Amino acid sequence: MTQGCIGFGAALPHNDRVSLSRSPLLSRGRTRRLARSATWMTAVLAVSLAACGGDEESNADPEGASPTNTVSAVTLAREWPLTGKELDGDLPDHPVYVVKIDNTQSSAPQVGLDSADMVVEELVEGGLTREDATRFYRDASRSAPHNLFVELSKVAAEPGKDWDAPQNPYLPFGDEDDFEGDISVASITAMFSGGHTTRWEYAGGEWQRADSLAERGKDFEPANILLLRVKTRDAGYLDPAGNPVPETVFSGTGGAALVHGDKAVRCVWSKRFLGSSLELRTENGDPVTVPAGHTWIELVPVDGGRVTLGR
């Protein structure tokens, strides 16, 4: 099995050249399902606008209708919806872009991760993972299908009219001083399947992926790592190789752990429906906020997956 990553961004990246997976995903509109790719592997989704609790998760109906928001909390709060950072000036006049990137050795080096505002890693076909980043073109120096790239600046220059600005921040952001991590952690192991495990190490005050496939010196630098235990199901179709494609059920509730610096806090995540904001609470029911900054989200399957926080 493999796994994938998802990245999000609010401002256009400094380097808008981004590598794509063989089945690129570009999201222009409202929040959409963050789980579709295909032999169980993982994918990385790069998003741009310019351990865990137990395994006894219960998921609500993932197909529930999303209520309509009439007031933009993003505009009122004056913060970037994907990082929680204070907004200086106006929001971009284009939607959030999501790009899916293969998370396998064949796709290395991955390009554009350092420009994402948020990255999400999820299980895809073959047990691997994939990453999302974003006009499309072929790079002659690479072999297909790993030679497909996109230029976000050209896409954002003509965003069209069929899109909506985020109504709320994607995560419950807060001040760093409000973070109350009570678990010391120096390493993180997120196993998505028998075929893919993502390993993190804390050194020099930063979290780094031990097996990163990103361009040297241009990997995503997270201020937070959010590990969510999620259920998966059969998406109902096969990939070109004939493998069933898993789909993450990203609604309901589940165990979680939020890591910031060398500390972690156990919590429970919840989403009423696919388009709603993510909420985090301690096991006692107290709200948990994510320190403003770049966040890497690991969507680790309940079945076949495991999260380990090492000291």
C-alpha positions as protocol buffer text, in pm:
chain_id: "A"
residue {
  index: 1
  type: MET
  ca { x: 0 y: 0 z: 0 }
}
residue {
  index: 2
  type: THR
  ca { x: 105 y: 358 z: -45 }
}
residue {
  index: 3
  type: GLN
  ca { x: 15 y: 696 z: 85 }
}
residue {
  index: 4
  type: GLY
  ca { x: -18 y: 1055 z: -31 }
}
residue {
  index: 5
  type: CYS
  ca { x: 2 y: 1411 z: 86 }
}
residue {
  index: 6
  type: ILE
  ca { x: -217 y: 1712 z: 33 }
}
residue {
  index: 7
  type: GLY
  ca { x: -93 y: 2069 z: 37 }
}
residue {
  index: 8
  type: PHE
  ca { x: -286 y: 2393 z: 64 }
}
residue {
  index: 9
  type: GLY
  ca { x: -191 y: 2755 z: 9 }
}
residue {
  index: 10
  type: ALA
  ca { x: -344 y: 3099 z: 31 }
}
residue {
  index: 11
  type: ALA
  ca { x: -92 y: 3320 z: -148 }
}
residue {
  index: 12
  type: LEU
  ca { x: 71 y: 3222 z: -472 }
}
residue {
  index: 13
  type: PRO
  ca { x: 394 y: 3037 z: -406 }
}
residue {
  index: 14
  type: HIS
  ca { x: 726 y: 3208 z: -468 }
}
residue {
  index: 15
  type: ASN
  ca { x: 810 y: 2923 z: -702 }
}
residue {
  index: 16
  type: ASP
  ca { x: 487 y: 2832 z: -879 }
}
residue {
  index: 17
  type: ARG
  ca { x: 630 y: 2535 z: -1069 }
}
residue {
  index: 18
  type: VAL
  ca { x: 475 y: 2230 z: -912 }
}
residue {
  index: 19
  type: SER
  ca { x: 498 y: 1861 z: -996 }
}
residue {
  index: 20
  type: LEU
  ca { x: 174 y: 1664 z: -1023 }
}
residue {
  index: 21
  type: SER
  ca { x: 63 y: 1306 z: -986 }
}
residue {
  index: 22
  type: ARG
  ca { x: -41 y: 1098 z: -1284 }
}
residue {
  index: 23
  type: SER
  ca { x: -401 y: 1189 z: -1207 }
}
residue {
  index: 24
  type: PRO
  ca { x: -370 y: 1558 z: -1111 }
}
residue {
  index: 25
  type: LEU
  ca { x: -636 y: 1719 z: -901 }
}
residue {
  index: 26
  type: LEU
  ca { x: -710 y: 2089 z: -915 }
}
residue {
  index: 27
  type: SER
  ca { x: -968 y: 2232 z: -682 }
}
residue {
  index: 28
  type: ARG
  ca { x: -1113 y: 2576 z: -756 }
}
residue {
  index: 29
  type: GLY
  ca { x: -1432 y: 2575 z: -557 }
}
residue {
  index: 30
  type: ARG
  ca { x: -1560 y: 2486 z: -213 }
}
residue {
  index: 31
  type: THR
  ca { x: -1394 y: 2241 z: 20 }
}
residue {
  index: 32
  type: ARG
  ca { x: -1388 y: 1898 z: -142 }
}
residue {
  index: 33
  type: ARG
  ca { x: -1311 y: 1547 z: -28 }
}
residue {
  index: 34
  type: LEU
  ca { x: -944 y: 1507 z: 55 }
}
residue {
  index: 35
  type: ALA
  ca { x: -913 y: 1141 z: -25 }
}
residue {
  index: 36
  type: ARG
  ca { x: -905 y: 990 z: -367 }
}
residue {
  index: 37
  type: SER
  ca { x: -609 y: 834 z: -541 }
}
residue {
  index: 38
  type: ALA
  ca { x: -499 y: 499 z: -629 }
}
residue {
  index: 39
  type: THR
  ca { x: -187 y: 35 z: -504 }
}
residue {
  index: 40
  type: TRP
  ca { x: -237 y: 136 z: -147 }
}
residue {
  index: 41
  type: MET
  ca { x: 1 y: 427 z: -128 }
}
residue {
  index: 42
  type: THR
  ca { x: -13 y: 781 z: -7 }
}
residue {
  index: 43
  type: ALA
  ca { x: -45 y: 1115 z: -180 }
}
residue {
  index: 44
  type: VAL
  ca { x: 57 y: 1463 z: -83 }
}
residue {
  index: 45
  type: LEU
  ca { x: -181 y: 1749 z: -146 }
}
residue {
  index: 46
  type: ALA
  ca { x: -26 y: 2094 z: -156 }
}
residue {
  index: 47
  type: VAL
  ca { x: -276 y: 2372 z: -101 }
}
residue {
  index: 48
  type: SER
  ca { x: -214 y: 2732 z: -192 }
}
residue {
  index: 49
  type: LEU
  ca { x: -431 y: 3050 z: -197 }
}
residue {
  index: 50
  type: ALA
  ca { x: -162 y: 3306 z: -427 }
}
residue {
  index: 51
  type: ALA
  ca { x: -24 y: 1013 z: 1863 }
}
residue {
  index: 52
  type: CYS
  ca { x: -319 y: 963 z: 1867 }
}
residue {
  index: 53
  type: GLY
  ca { x: -631 y: 871 z: 2046 }
}
residue {
  index: 54
  type: GLY
  ca { x: -768 y: 522 z: 2038 }
}
residue {
  index: 55
  type: ASP
  ca { x: -912 y: 351 z: 1733 }
}
residue {
  index: 56
  type: GLU
  ca { x: -1270 y: 362 z: 1850 }
}
residue {
  index: 57
  type: GLU
  ca { x: -1372 y: 633 z: 1605 }
}
residue {
  index: 58
  type: SER
  ca { x: -1732 y: 672 z: 1497 }
}
residue {
  index: 59
  type: ASN
  ca { x: -1806 y: 857 z: 1174 }
}
residue {
  index: 60
  type: ALA
  ca { x: -2114 y: 1060 z: 1094 }
}
residue {
  index: 61
  type: ASP
  ca { x: -2285 y: 1052 z: 757 }
}
residue {
  index: 62
  type: PRO
  ca { x: -2015 y: 1182 z: 516 }
}
residue {
  index: 63
  type: GLU
  ca { x: -2274 y: 1273 z: 256 }
}
residue {
  index: 64
  type: GLY
  ca { x: -2467 y: 1516 z: 475 }
}
residue {
  index: 65
  type: ALA
  ca { x: -2568 y: 1843 z: 317 }
}
residue {
  index: 66
  type: SER
  ca { x: -2351 y: 2143 z: 399 }
}
residue {
  index: 67
  type: PRO
  ca { x: -2525 y: 2448 z: 546 }
}
residue {
  index: 68
  type: THR
  ca { x: -2463 y: 2780 z: 374 }
}
residue {
  index: 69
  type: ASN
  ca { x: -2246 y: 3038 z: 545 }
}
residue {
  index: 70
  type: THR
  ca { x: -2360 y: 3393 z: 493 }
}
residue {
  index: 71
  type: VAL
  ca { x: -2071 y: 3577 z: 661 }
}
residue {
  index: 72
  type: SER
  ca { x: -1704 y: 3528 z: 576 }
}
residue {
  index: 73
  type: ALA
  ca { x: -1519 y: 3465 z: 899 }
}
residue {
  index: 74
  type: VAL
  ca { x: -1196 y: 3482 z: 703 }
}
residue {
  index: 75
  type: THR
  ca { x: -1258 y: 3842 z: 602 }
}
residue {
  index: 76
  type: LEU
  ca { x: -1376 y: 3945 z: 949 }
}
residue {
  index: 77
  type: ALA
  ca { x: -1091 y: 3777 z: 1132 }
}
residue {
  index: 78
  type: ARG
  ca { x: -833 y: 3915 z: 886 }
}
residue {
  index: 79
  type: GLU
  ca { x: -630 y: 3596 z: 880 }
}
residue {
  index: 80
  type: TRP
  ca { x: -509 y: 3357 z: 616 }
}
residue {
  index: 81
  type: PRO
  ca { x: -756 y: 3065 z: 608 }
}
residue {
  index: 82
  type: LEU
  ca { x: -485 y: 2798 z: 576 }
}
residue {
  index: 83
  type: THR
  ca { x: -227 y: 2923 z: 825 }
}
residue {
  index: 84
  type: GLY
  ca { x: -412 y: 3146 z: 1071 }
}
residue {
  index: 85
  type: LYS
  ca { x: -149 y: 3416 z: 1017 }
}
residue {
  index: 86
  type: GLU
  ca { x: -253 y: 3781 z: 1026 }
}
residue {
  index: 87
  type: LEU
  ca { x: -363 y: 3910 z: 686 }
}
residue {
  index: 88
  type: ASP
  ca { x: -167 y: 4211 z: 559 }
}
residue {
  index: 89
  type: GLY
  ca { x: -377 y: 4370 z: 284 }
}
residue {
  index: 90
  type: ASP
  ca { x: -658 y: 4209 z: 88 }
}
residue {
  index: 91
  type: LEU
  ca { x: -720 y: 3842 z: 23 }
}
residue {
  index: 92
  type: PRO
  ca { x: -615 y: 3715 z: -324 }
}
residue {
  index: 93
  type: ASP
  ca { x: -876 y: 3741 z: -600 }
}
residue {
  index: 94
  type: HIS
  ca { x: -850 y: 3372 z: -680 }
}
residue {
  index: 95
  type: PRO
  ca { x: -955 y: 3050 z: -505 }
}
residue {
  index: 96
  type: VAL
  ca { x: -752 y: 2809 z: -298 }
}
residue {
  index: 97
  type: TYR
  ca { x: -565 y: 2565 z: -521 }
}
residue {
  index: 98
  type: VAL
  ca { x: -503 y: 2202 z: -438 }
}
residue {
  index: 99
  type: VAL
  ca { x: -242 y: 1997 z: -622 }
}
residue {
  index: 100
  type: LYS
  ca { x: -188 y: 1624 z: -580 }
}
residue {
  index: 101
  type: ILE
  ca { x: 169 y: 1494 z: -601 }
}
residue {
  index: 102
  type: ASP
  ca { x: 293 y: 1136 z: -614 }
}
residue {
  index: 103
  type: ASN
  ca { x: 479 y: 1042 z: -298 }
}
residue {
  index: 104
  type: THR
  ca { x: 700 y: 772 z: -447 }
}
residue {
  index: 105
  type: GLN
  ca { x: 1066 y: 750 z: -544 }
}
residue {
  index: 106
  type: SER
  ca { x: 966 y: 758 z: -912 }
}
residue {
  index: 107
  type: SER
  ca { x: 833 y: 1113 z: -872 }
}
residue {
  index: 108
  type: ALA
  ca { x: 1141 y: 1251 z: -696 }
}
residue {
  index: 109
  type: PRO
  ca { x: 1237 y: 1519 z: -657 }
}
residue {
  index: 110
  type: GLN
  ca { x: 901 y: 1666 z: -561 }
}
residue {
  index: 111
  type: VAL
  ca { x: 876 y: 2030 z: -662 }
}
residue {
  index: 112
  type: GLY
  ca { x: 684 y: 2313 z: -495 }
}
residue {
  index: 113
  type: LEU
  ca { x: 625 y: 2178 z: -145 }
}
residue {
  index: 114
  type: ASP
  ca { x: 816 y: 2466 z: 11 }
}
residue {
  index: 115
  type: SER
  ca { x: 558 y: 2708 z: -135 }
}
residue {
  index: 116
  type: ALA
  ca { x: 249 y: 2539 z: 7 }
}
residue {
  index: 117
  type: ASP
  ca { x: 55 y: 2680 z: 301 }
}
residue {
  index: 118
  type: MET
  ca { x: -60 y: 2338 z: 416 }
}
residue {
  index: 119
  type: VAL
  ca { x: 15 y: 1978 z: 321 }
}
residue {
  index: 120
  type: VAL
  ca { x: -205 y: 1671 z: 378 }
}
residue {
  index: 121
  type: GLU
  ca { x: -86 y: 1314 z: 337 }
}
residue {
  index: 122
  type: GLU
  ca { x: -343 y: 1044 z: 266 }
}
residue {
  index: 123
  type: LEU
  ca { x: -366 y: 680 z: 164 }
}
residue {
  index: 124
  type: VAL
  ca { x: -416 y: 613 z: -205 }
}
residue {
  index: 125
  type: GLU
  ca { x: -406 y: 311 z: -434 }
}
residue {
  index: 126
  type: GLY
  ca { x: -116 y: 73 z: -398 }
}
residue {
  index: 127
  type: GLY
  ca { x: -64 y: 169 z: -37 }
}
residue {
  index: 128
  type: LEU
  ca { x: 139 y: 470 z: -146 }
}
residue {
  index: 129
  type: THR
  ca { x: 90 y: 840 z: -83 }
}
residue {
  index: 130
  type: ARG
  ca { x: 60 y: 1143 z: -304 }
}
residue {
  index: 131
  type: GLU
  ca { x: 98 y: 1518 z: -270 }
}
residue {
  index: 132
  type: ASP
  ca { x: -106 y: 1805 z: -418 }
}
residue {
  index: 133
  type: ALA
  ca { x: 52 y: 2118 z: -563 }
}
residue {
  index: 134
  type: THR
  ca { x: -63 y: 2365 z: -898 }
}
residue {
  index: 135
  type: ARG
  ca { x: -98 y: 2546 z: -1613 }
}
residue {
  index: 136
  type: PHE
  ca { x: 2 y: 2198 z: -1704 }
}
residue {
  index: 137
  type: TYR
  ca { x: 309 y: 2110 z: -1910 }
}
residue {
  index: 138
  type: ARG
  ca { x: 551 y: 1821 z: -1957 }
}
residue {
  index: 139
  type: ASP
  ca { x: 908 y: 1834 z: -1828 }
}
residue {
  index: 140
  type: ALA
  ca { x: 1131 y: 1672 z: -2092 }
}
residue {
  index: 141
  type: SER
  ca { x: 1390 y: 1577 z: -1828 }
}
residue {
  index: 142
  type: ARG
  ca { x: 1150 y: 1335 z: -1660 }
}
residue {
  index: 143
  type: SER
  ca { x: 970 y: 1022 z: -1774 }
}
residue {
  index: 144
  type: ALA
  ca { x: 590 y: 999 z: -1789 }
}
residue {
  index: 145
  type: PRO
  ca { x: 371 y: 1008 z: -1593 }
}
residue {
  index: 146
  type: HIS
  ca { x: 596 y: 1193 z: -1348 }
}
residue {
  index: 147
  type: ASN
  ca { x: 677 y: 1475 z: -1592 }
}
residue {
  index: 148
  type: LEU
  ca { x: 349 y: 1663 z: -1560 }
}
residue {
  index: 149
  type: PHE
  ca { x: 381 y: 2011 z: -1406 }
}
residue {
  index: 150
  type: VAL
  ca { x: 160 y: 2313 z: -1356 }
}
residue {
  index: 151
  type: GLU
  ca { x: 225 y: 2687 z: -1317 }
}
residue {
  index: 152
  type: LEU
  ca { x: -2 y: 2828 z: -1048 }
}
residue {
  index: 153
  type: SER
  ca { x: 51 y: 3191 z: -1144 }
}
residue {
  index: 154
  type: LYS
  ca { x: -101 y: 3129 z: -1489 }
}
residue {
  index: 155
  type: VAL
  ca { x: -393 y: 2940 z: -1340 }
}
residue {
  index: 156
  type: ALA
  ca { x: -460 y: 3215 z: -1086 }
}
residue {
  index: 157
  type: ALA
  ca { x: -440 y: 3486 z: -1354 }
}
residue {
  index: 158
  type: GLU
  ca { x: -765 y: 3351 z: -1503 }
}
residue {
  index: 159
  type: PRO
  ca { x: -958 y: 3199 z: -1212 }
}
residue {
  index: 160
  type: GLY
  ca { x: -1298 y: 3226 z: -1378 }
}
residue {
  index: 161
  type: LYS
  ca { x: -1615 y: 3294 z: -1183 }
}
residue {
  index: 162
  type: ASP
  ca { x: -1721 y: 2950 z: -1060 }
}
residue {
  index: 163
  type: TRP
  ca { x: -1553 y: 2959 z: -719 }
}
residue {
  index: 164
  type: ASP
  ca { x: -1615 y: 3077 z: -365 }
}
residue {
  index: 165
  type: ALA
  ca { x: -1377 y: 3220 z: -109 }
}
residue {
  index: 166
  type: PRO
  ca { x: -1329 y: 3014 z: 209 }
}
residue {
  index: 167
  type: GLN
  ca { x: -1593 y: 3105 z: 463 }
}
residue {
  index: 168
  type: ASN
  ca { x: -1390 y: 2998 z: 766 }
}
residue {
  index: 169
  type: PRO
  ca { x: -1030 y: 2907 z: 849 }
}
residue {
  index: 170
  type: TYR
  ca { x: -959 y: 2543 z: 765 }
}
residue {
  index: 171
  type: LEU
  ca { x: -828 y: 2471 z: 1115 }
}
residue {
  index: 172
  type: PRO
  ca { x: -911 y: 2616 z: 1460 }
}
residue {
  index: 173
  type: PHE
  ca { x: -605 y: 2841 z: 1473 }
}
residue {
  index: 174
  type: GLY
  ca { x: -490 y: 3017 z: 1788 }
}
residue {
  index: 175
  type: ASP
  ca { x: -188 y: 3171 z: 1959 }
}
residue {
  index: 176
  type: GLU
  ca { x: 123 y: 2967 z: 2025 }
}
residue {
  index: 177
  type: ASP
  ca { x: 100 y: 3056 z: 2393 }
}
residue {
  index: 178
  type: ASP
  ca { x: -233 y: 2873 z: 2412 }
}
residue {
  index: 179
  type: PHE
  ca { x: -81 y: 2541 z: 2310 }
}
residue {
  index: 180
  type: GLU
  ca { x: -63 y: 2309 z: 2610 }
}
residue {
  index: 181
  type: GLY
  ca { x: 129 y: 2005 z: 2491 }
}
residue {
  index: 182
  type: ASP
  ca { x: 199 y: 1766 z: 2776 }
}
residue {
  index: 183
  type: ILE
  ca { x: 373 y: 1483 z: 2588 }
}
residue {
  index: 184
  type: SER
  ca { x: 743 y: 1512 z: 2504 }
}
residue {
  index: 185
  type: VAL
  ca { x: 815 y: 1394 z: 2150 }
}
residue {
  index: 186
  type: ALA
  ca { x: 1132 y: 1375 z: 1938 }
}
residue {
  index: 187
  type: SER
  ca { x: 1015 y: 1146 z: 1656 }
}
residue {
  index: 188
  type: ILE
  ca { x: 691 y: 1056 z: 1481 }
}
residue {
  index: 189
  type: THR
  ca { x: 609 y: 741 z: 1286 }
}
residue {
  index: 190
  type: ALA
  ca { x: 291 y: 745 z: 1078 }
}
residue {
  index: 191
  type: MET
  ca { x: 227 y: 406 z: 918 }
}
residue {
  index: 192
  type: PHE
  ca { x: -38 y: 424 z: 646 }
}
residue {
  index: 193
  type: SER
  ca { x: -9 y: 65 z: 530 }
}
residue {
  index: 194
  type: GLY
  ca { x: 235 y: -222 z: 515 }
}
residue {
  index: 195
  type: GLY
  ca { x: 394 y: -51 z: 216 }
}
residue {
  index: 196
  type: HIS
  ca { x: 434 y: 303 z: 338 }
}
residue {
  index: 197
  type: THR
  ca { x: 543 y: 476 z: 656 }
}
residue {
  index: 198
  type: THR
  ca { x: 624 y: 845 z: 700 }
}
residue {
  index: 199
  type: ARG
  ca { x: 891 y: 922 z: 961 }
}
residue {
  index: 200
  type: TRP
  ca { x: 954 y: 1258 z: 1124 }
}
residue {
  index: 201
  type: GLU
  ca { x: 1250 y: 1367 z: 1336 }
}
residue {
  index: 202
  type: TYR
  ca { x: 1281 y: 1677 z: 1553 }
}
residue {
  index: 203
  type: ALA
  ca { x: 1625 y: 1838 z: 1527 }
}
residue {
  index: 204
  type: GLY
  ca { x: 1752 y: 2192 z: 1557 }
}
residue {
  index: 205
  type: GLY
  ca { x: 1409 y: 2313 z: 1660 }
}
residue {
  index: 206
  type: GLU
  ca { x: 1246 y: 2187 z: 1338 }
}
residue {
  index: 207
  type: TRP
  ca { x: 1050 y: 1884 z: 1222 }
}
residue {
  index: 208
  type: GLN
  ca { x: 1195 y: 1707 z: 918 }
}
residue {
  index: 209
  type: ARG
  ca { x: 1084 y: 1406 z: 717 }
}
residue {
  index: 210
  type: ALA
  ca { x: 1353 y: 1141 z: 740 }
}
residue {
  index: 211
  type: ASP
  ca { x: 1267 y: 999 z: 396 }
}
residue {
  index: 212
  type: SER
  ca { x: 1169 y: 1321 z: 219 }
}
residue {
  index: 213
  type: LEU
  ca { x: 1147 y: 1314 z: -161 }
}
residue {
  index: 214
  type: ALA
  ca { x: 1137 y: 1693 z: -197 }
}
residue {
  index: 215
  type: GLU
  ca { x: 1399 y: 1901 z: -375 }
}
residue {
  index: 216
  type: ARG
  ca { x: 1704 y: 1941 z: -157 }
}
residue {
  index: 217
  type: GLY
  ca { x: 1659 y: 2240 z: 69 }
}
residue {
  index: 218
  type: LYS
  ca { x: 1304 y: 2302 z: -53 }
}
residue {
  index: 219
  type: ASP
  ca { x: 1088 y: 2077 z: 160 }
}
residue {
  index: 220
  type: PHE
  ca { x: 777 y: 2192 z: 343 }
}
residue {
  index: 221
  type: GLU
  ca { x: 868 y: 2326 z: 687 }
}
residue {
  index: 222
  type: PRO
  ca { x: 577 y: 2265 z: 926 }
}
residue {
  index: 223
  type: ALA
  ca { x: 521 y: 2454 z: 1245 }
}
residue {
  index: 224
  type: ASN
  ca { x: 264 y: 2188 z: 1337 }
}
residue {
  index: 225
  type: ILE
  ca { x: 203 y: 1823 z: 1257 }
}
residue {
  index: 226
  type: LEU
  ca { x: -157 y: 1713 z: 1300 }
}
residue {
  index: 227
  type: LEU
  ca { x: -214 y: 1337 z: 1306 }
}
residue {
  index: 228
  type: LEU
  ca { x: -573 y: 1226 z: 1250 }
}
residue {
  index: 229
  type: ARG
  ca { x: -700 y: 867 z: 1263 }
}
residue {
  index: 230
  type: VAL
  ca { x: -954 y: 823 z: 985 }
}
residue {
  index: 231
  type: LYS
  ca { x: -1169 y: 552 z: 838 }
}
residue {
  index: 232
  type: THR
  ca { x: -1134 y: 452 z: 474 }
}
residue {
  index: 233
  type: ARG
  ca { x: -1365 y: 277 z: 231 }
}
residue {
  index: 234
  type: ASP
  ca { x: -1362 y: 143 z: -123 }
}
residue {
  index: 235
  type: ALA
  ca { x: -1410 y: 432 z: -367 }
}
residue {
  index: 236
  type: GLY
  ca { x: -1595 y: 197 z: -602 }
}
residue {
  index: 237
  type: TYR
  ca { x: -1351 y: 192 z: -893 }
}
residue {
  index: 238
  type: LEU
  ca { x: -1010 y: 55 z: -990 }
}
residue {
  index: 239
  type: ASP
  ca { x: -686 y: 227 z: -1086 }
}
residue {
  index: 240
  type: PRO
  ca { x: -527 y: 156 z: -1429 }
}
residue {
  index: 241
  type: ALA
  ca { x: -339 y: -138 z: -1278 }
}
residue {
  index: 242
  type: GLY
  ca { x: -660 y: -295 z: -1152 }
}
residue {
  index: 243
  type: ASN
  ca { x: -612 y: -210 z: -785 }
}
residue {
  index: 244
  type: PRO
  ca { x: -908 y: -97 z: -572 }
}
residue {
  index: 245
  type: VAL
  ca { x: -890 y: 271 z: -482 }
}
residue {
  index: 246
  type: PRO
  ca { x: -935 y: 369 z: -114 }
}
residue {
  index: 247
  type: GLU
  ca { x: -1128 y: 676 z: -12 }
}
residue {
  index: 248
  type: THR
  ca { x: -1079 y: 860 z: 316 }
}
residue {
  index: 249
  type: VAL
  ca { x: -1396 y: 929 z: 512 }
}
residue {
  index: 250
  type: PHE
  ca { x: -1309 y: 1275 z: 638 }
}
residue {
  index: 251
  type: SER
  ca { x: -1614 y: 1347 z: 850 }
}
residue {
  index: 252
  type: GLY
  ca { x: -1742 y: 1226 z: 1184 }
}
residue {
  index: 253
  type: THR
  ca { x: -1496 y: 1192 z: 1472 }
}
residue {
  index: 254
  type: GLY
  ca { x: -1168 y: 1020 z: 1549 }
}
residue {
  index: 255
  type: GLY
  ca { x: -856 y: 1013 z: 1762 }
}
residue {
  index: 256
  type: ALA
  ca { x: -585 y: 1271 z: 1700 }
}
residue {
  index: 257
  type: ALA
  ca { x: -260 y: 1421 z: 1821 }
}
residue {
  index: 258
  type: LEU
  ca { x: -133 y: 1774 z: 1762 }
}
residue {
  index: 259
  type: VAL
  ca { x: 244 y: 1824 z: 1766 }
}
residue {
  index: 260
  type: HIS
  ca { x: 407 y: 2166 z: 1800 }
}
residue {
  index: 261
  type: GLY
  ca { x: 775 y: 2196 z: 1877 }
}
residue {
  index: 262
  type: ASP
  ca { x: 883 y: 1904 z: 2092 }
}
residue {
  index: 263
  type: LYS
  ca { x: 544 y: 1868 z: 2261 }
}
residue {
  index: 264
  type: ALA
  ca { x: 221 y: 1692 z: 2170 }
}
residue {
  index: 265
  type: VAL
  ca { x: -134 y: 1687 z: 2299 }
}
residue {
  index: 266
  type: ARG
  ca { x: -385 y: 1405 z: 2258 }
}
residue {
  index: 267
  type: CYS
  ca { x: -721 y: 1516 z: 2127 }
}
residue {
  index: 268
  type: VAL
  ca { x: -1030 y: 1416 z: 1931 }
}
residue {
  index: 269
  type: TRP
  ca { x: -1112 y: 1559 z: 1588 }
}
residue {
  index: 270
  type: SER
  ca { x: -1461 y: 1611 z: 1449 }
}
residue {
  index: 271
  type: LYS
  ca { x: -1622 y: 1733 z: 1127 }
}
residue {
  index: 272
  type: ARG
  ca { x: -2000 y: 1744 z: 1102 }
}
residue {
  index: 273
  type: PHE
  ca { x: -1988 y: 1708 z: 724 }
}
residue {
  index: 274
  type: LEU
  ca { x: -1725 y: 1721 z: 449 }
}
residue {
  index: 275
  type: GLY
  ca { x: -1747 y: 2096 z: 396 }
}
residue {
  index: 276
  type: SER
  ca { x: -1742 y: 2195 z: 762 }
}
residue {
  index: 277
  type: SER
  ca { x: -1446 y: 2321 z: 961 }
}
residue {
  index: 278
  type: LEU
  ca { x: -1233 y: 2078 z: 1158 }
}
residue {
  index: 279
  type: GLU
  ca { x: -1272 y: 2094 z: 1535 }
}
residue {
  index: 280
  type: LEU
  ca { x: -1029 y: 1963 z: 1795 }
}
residue {
  index: 281
  type: ARG
  ca { x: -1099 y: 1891 z: 2161 }
}
residue {
  index: 282
  type: THR
  ca { x: -912 y: 1726 z: 2444 }
}
residue {
  index: 283
  type: GLU
  ca { x: -1035 y: 1396 z: 2581 }
}
residue {
  index: 284
  type: ASN
  ca { x: -1204 y: 1607 z: 2853 }
}
residue {
  index: 285
  type: GLY
  ca { x: -1392 y: 1812 z: 2593 }
}
residue {
  index: 286
  type: ASP
  ca { x: -1187 y: 2133 z: 2610 }
}
residue {
  index: 287
  type: PRO
  ca { x: -1122 y: 2312 z: 2277 }
}
residue {
  index: 288
  type: VAL
  ca { x: -776 y: 2271 z: 2125 }
}
residue {
  index: 289
  type: THR
  ca { x: -636 y: 2537 z: 1892 }
}
residue {
  index: 290
  type: VAL
  ca { x: -358 y: 2498 z: 1635 }
}
residue {
  index: 291
  type: PRO
  ca { x: -73 y: 2751 z: 1664 }
}
residue {
  index: 292
  type: ALA
  ca { x: -85 y: 2980 z: 1360 }
}
residue {
  index: 293
  type: GLY
  ca { x: 160 y: 2868 z: 1093 }
}
residue {
  index: 294
  type: HIS
  ca { x: 218 y: 2599 z: 833 }
}
residue {
  index: 295
  type: THR
  ca { x: 62 y: 2263 z: 918 }
}
residue {
  index: 296
  type: TRP
  ca { x: 124 y: 1913 z: 781 }
}
residue {
  index: 297
  type: ILE
  ca { x: -177 y: 1683 z: 826 }
}
residue {
  index: 298
  type: GLU
  ca { x: -139 y: 1305 z: 832 }
}
residue {
  index: 299
  type: LEU
  ca { x: -466 y: 1119 z: 757 }
}
residue {
  index: 300
  type: VAL
  ca { x: -370 y: 781 z: 903 }
}
residue {
  index: 301
  type: PRO
  ca { x: -616 y: 495 z: 847 }
}
residue {
  index: 302
  type: VAL
  ca { x: -770 y: 330 z: 1153 }
}
residue {
  index: 303
  type: ASP
  ca { x: -754 y: -7 z: 979 }
}
residue {
  index: 304
  type: GLY
  ca { x: -397 y: -103 z: 890 }
}
residue {
  index: 305
  type: GLY
  ca { x: -241 y: 221 z: 1010 }
}
residue {
  index: 306
  type: ARG
  ca { x: -56 y: 321 z: 1325 }
}
residue {
  index: 307
  type: VAL
  ca { x: 90 y: 635 z: 1482 }
}
residue {
  index: 308
  type: THR
  ca { x: 383 y: 631 z: 1723 }
}
residue {
  index: 309
  type: LEU
  ca { x: 522 y: 930 z: 1912 }
}
residue {
  index: 310
  type: GLY
  ca { x: 880 y: 867 z: 2021 }
}
residue {
  index: 311
  type: ARG
  ca { x: 1072 y: 1045 z: 2296 }
}
